Amino acid sequence: MGMGSVSGHFAYKEYERSGDLDCLARSFLIAQENGDDETALSRWDELYKNDGFSAYCERTAPEEEDLPAYRYRDYLSGCAARVMYRLSDSDEKKRAALAFALSETLSSFPAGNPVVALAAEATERGDGGFLEEIRAALRRSDFEHNDDYLRLAGSTEGDQ
C-alpha cells in the first residue's frame, strides 16, 4: 500500500520523543528499503554516532527470518554501505563506502559482513569496475581467507 515510508517517519518521530535507538534503527532500515537513500543516510549518521550504538547492536539481532545469525552491527553497517554506494556520484564516494565497509568488517570475515553487502549492491548494479576495486582491497587486507572471502576476492595460487 505504499505505507512503508510512513511507518519509518512515525518510527523516527517516536525516536525523537523517546530516544529509543530501536525506533531510529527501524526508521533507517525502512528508509533504505524504500529507496529513500538521503533520509536513510541522515538517520544512519545519527544512529552510528550515538554513544549507545555499539551496546544496542550487541543486544539486538536481525529480525528477518531468512537470515542466518549475523551480527546486527554487520547487518546495519552493510545496509549503510549500500546506501552510501547508491548515493555515490563519484569514484571517490564509492571508495569512501568501501573504506567504511572494510572498517566495519571483522578480520574473521564473518558471513553477512558489510563488504559482502556492498559487493552485492555493486553486483546488482552491474558495476564490474567497482567489484574489481573491492577484490583488490580484499587482497590487500588481512581478512581470514575463509570460503566467503575466497568467493568474493577470487582465489589465485598465491592466495591458497
C-alpha positions in Angstrom: 0.0 0.0 0.0 3.0 2.3 0.0 2.8 2.9 3.7 6.4 1.7 4.4 7.9 5.1 4.3 5.1 6.5 6.5 5.9 3.9 9.2 9.6 4.9 9.0 8.6 8.5 9.6 6.5 7.5 12.6 9.4 5.4 14.0 11.7 8.4 13.7 9.2 10.7 15.4 9.0 8.1 18.2 12.8 8.1 18.4 12.8 11.9 18.7 10.2 11.6 21.5 11.7 8.7 23.4 15.4 8.4 22.4 14.7 4.7 21.7 17.5 3.5 19.3 15.3 0.7 18.1 13.0 3.3 16.6 15.9 5.1 15.0 17.3 1.9 13.5 13.9 0.9 12.3 13.4 4.3 10.6 16.9 3.9 8.9 16.1 0.4 7.7 12.6 1.4 6.4 14.1 4.4 4.5 16.8 2.4 2.9 14.4 -0.4 2.0 12.1 2.1 0.3 14.8 3.7 -1.7 14.8 7.0 0.3 18.6 6.9 0.5 19.2 10.5 1.6 16.8 10.1 4.6 18.4 6.7 5.3 21.9 8.2 5.3 20.9 11.0 7.6 19.3 8.6 10.0 22.3 6.2 9.8 24.6 9.0 10.7 22.5 9.8 13.7 22.4 6.2 14.7 26.1 5.4 14.1 27.3 8.5 16.1 25.0 7.7 19.0 27.0 6.8 22.2 24.7 3.8 22.7 25.1 2.3 19.2 27.6 -0.4 20.0 25.7 -1.6 23.1 22.4 -1.5 21.1 23.9 -3.7 18.4 25.2 -6.2 20.9 21.8 -6.8 22.3 19.9 -6.9 19.1 19.6 -9.5 16.3 18.4 -9.0 12.7 14.6 -9.5 12.6 14.4 -11.1 9.2 13.6 -14.8 9.5 15.5 -15.9 6.4 18.8 -14.5 7.7 21.4 -16.7 9.5 22.6 -15.5 12.9 24.6 -12.4 11.7 25.9 -9.7 14.0 23.3 -6.9 14.0 26.1 -4.3 13.6 27.2 -6.1 10.4 23.7 -6.0 9.1 23.1 -2.3 9.8 26.6 -1.3 8.6 26.1 -3.4 5.4 22.8 -1.6 4.7 24.6 1.7 5.3 27.4 0.8 2.9 24.8 0.0 0.3 23.1 3.4 0.8 26.4 5.2 0.6 27.2 3.4 -2.6 23.8 4.2 -4.1 24.3 7.9 -3.3 27.8 7.9 -4.8 28.2 10.3 -7.7 31.9 9.8 -8.0 34.6 7.1 -7.7 35.8 8.9 -4.6 32.5 8.5 -2.8 32.3 4.8 -3.9 35.8 4.3 -2.3 34.6 6.0 0.8 31.7 3.5 1.0 34.2 0.7 0.5 36.6 2.1 3.2 33.6 2.2 5.6 32.6 -1.4 4.8 36.2 -2.6 5.3 36.5 -0.7 8.6 33.3 -2.3 9.9 34.2 -5.9 8.8 35.8 -8.1 11.4 39.1 -9.8 10.5 37.4 -13.2 10.7 35.3 -12.1 7.6 32.0 -13.4 9.0 29.0 -14.2 6.9 26.8 -11.2 6.2 29.5 -8.6 6.7 29.4 -5.1 5.3 31.9 -5.8 2.5 29.7 -8.7 1.2 26.6 -6.4 1.4 28.5 -3.7 -0.6 29.6 -6.2 -3.2 26.0 -7.5 -3.5 24.9 -3.9 -4.3 27.6 -3.4 -6.9 26.7 -6.8 -8.4 23.0 -5.8 -8.6 24.0 -2.6 -10.4 26.4 -4.4 -12.8 29.3 -2.3 -11.6 32.2 -4.6 -12.6 34.8 -1.9 -12.2 33.9 -1.3 -8.6 33.7 -5.0 -7.9 37.3 -5.2 -9.1 38.2 -2.4 -6.6 36.5 -4.4 -3.8 38.5 -7.5 -4.8 41.8 -5.6 -4.9 41.1 -4.1 -1.5 40.3 -7.5 -0.1 43.6 -8.9 -1.5 45.5 -6.1 0.3 43.7 -6.8 3.5 44.4 -9.2 6.3 41.0 -10.8 6.5 40.7 -14.5 7.2 40.7 -16.4 3.9 37.5 -18.4 4.5 35.1 -19.5 1.9 33.1 -16.2 1.8 36.4 -14.3 1.4 37.6 -16.5 -1.4 34.4 -16.3 -3.3 34.4 -12.5 -3.2 38.1 -11.8 -3.5 38.7 -14.6 -6.0 41.5 -17.0 -5.3 44.8 -17.3 -7.0 47.5 -19.9 -6.5 49.4 -17.5 -4.2 46.3 -16.9 -2.0 45.9 -20.5 -1.0 
